[in-house]
Every structure is written in C-alpha cells, then in structure tokens.
Amino acid sequence: MMASRALATVAKGPDDYISVYDRILSQASGKVILHWLGDMFDPALKDYWGSHDFETALDAVVAIIERHADKVEGIKISLLDAGKEVALRNRLPDGVVMFTGDDFNYPELIAGDGARHSHALLGIFDAIAQVANAALAKLADGDRAGYDALMAPTVPLSRKIFEAPTEYYKAGIVLMAWLNGHQQHFSMIGGMQSARGICHYADVFRLADQAGLLADPELAIARMKNLCAVAGV
C-alpha cells in the first residue's frame, strides 16, 4: 500500500490515518506491505501518519500494524534516517518484516544488529544489482567483512543519486541503466533527465566506476562522453 497524497491532504491527525488504514486492511484478502515514504521523496507526504513529530507518527503506524498484524507482511520505511528505521523495526510485532528504503544507510540496516535486521527493498539496488548480489551472498555465508567490503563503495554513489532534491533520484537510476547498456537512450518521461545537471551526472559516473558498477567500461565511457558533449563540456 503506497502512502496516499489524498489522505495526507485531508487527514487532521493520527486518528484519521488509523481509521482509514483499519478499513482498508480489514478488507485485504491477503498480506500487504505498507510504505512510509518521507517528504524528501514526495513533499506532498509531509507529516504522514498525522504528525510532524516522529514519535507521534511512530505510535500511530505501530498501532495500525499491531491491530492488523495478520494482514501486514511488513513495512517499508523511506526516511533516510537509520535511527528512525531501527526505532520502528524494534517495535514491530513478531512475524512483521522491516523493509529498508534507506538509500543512505542500507548496508548496516540490512546486516542488522544481531537481534533484528532489515530486508532490502531499495531503489538503489537497481543501479548496484551485480555488486549487491555478491555482497548479500557473502552475508548469507556469514562473511560480514566480505559483505562490507563490497557494499561500502556503493554508498557514496547512492548518496549522490539520492541527494536533495531526493525526488529526482530516478534520473540517476536511469543514467546507470543507460551507461550499463540496459537501454539505448537517456530520455525520461517529461524530460526528467534534465532534473539533474551534468556535474551531478559526472559524479555519478565517477562513483559508479569506483564501486565497480560499470559493466562495460568502454561503452560507459563512450556514452558519458556523448552526454558531456551534448552539455557543452
């Protein structure tokens, strides 16, 4: 269940969210995943769950999950704040999964603290799939050092792609897809590729290289040169 712009517009407080989610979840025929999307991704979702105060919002979403634990597979939280994710994760009922949407702090959240961990459901995984796959295999084998060694270089790239205005992160994801040969153009609906400047894209290219994420370096270099030429560089 995606966060609702309409609900964020009309709700007066946490009770309105609880009422709406109660009604929807009671009608669900199977398990659902909730999404807490921060306003850095979508300004229209400011003060979601009915409060600007995190603790008040946290109490509201936990109350909803506890009342419908049999219907909630898990919740994805996208606030780019590891502490807030852990605070919610520690309060989830048994059997309800935390899916991290933290594109700034995902390695530590996925690895966990020994008691709990977050499952990966991240936008950045589209751009770092080949490295993330190898890293998660090492983590599954108990090789935390190997996992960290692979994941750590991807974090600067992710933070660059998801830097403010965070809502434009999709442009960086599509750039990576183009550089790696997954599509033949760097064009997006509504001209979204223009949301970021050439300096941003140059940083993405450099950080992707440092993280070992350019599948075909010669192709990526040729395409990046073309992009720079179009930008007058």
TAKATA-V943711 format. One record per helix or strand. SS is the DSSP state (hx for helix, st for strand). FROM is the first residue (numbers start at 1). TO is the last residue. If there is no record, write none. Layout:
SS;FROM;TO
SS;FROM;TO
This chain:
hx;5;10
hx;14;27
st;32;37
hx;43;45
hx;48;50
hx;54;67
st;72;78
hx;82;89
st;97;100
hx;106;111
st;119;120
hx;124;126
hx;129;140
hx;144;161
hx;166;179
hx;189;195
hx;198;210
hx;217;230
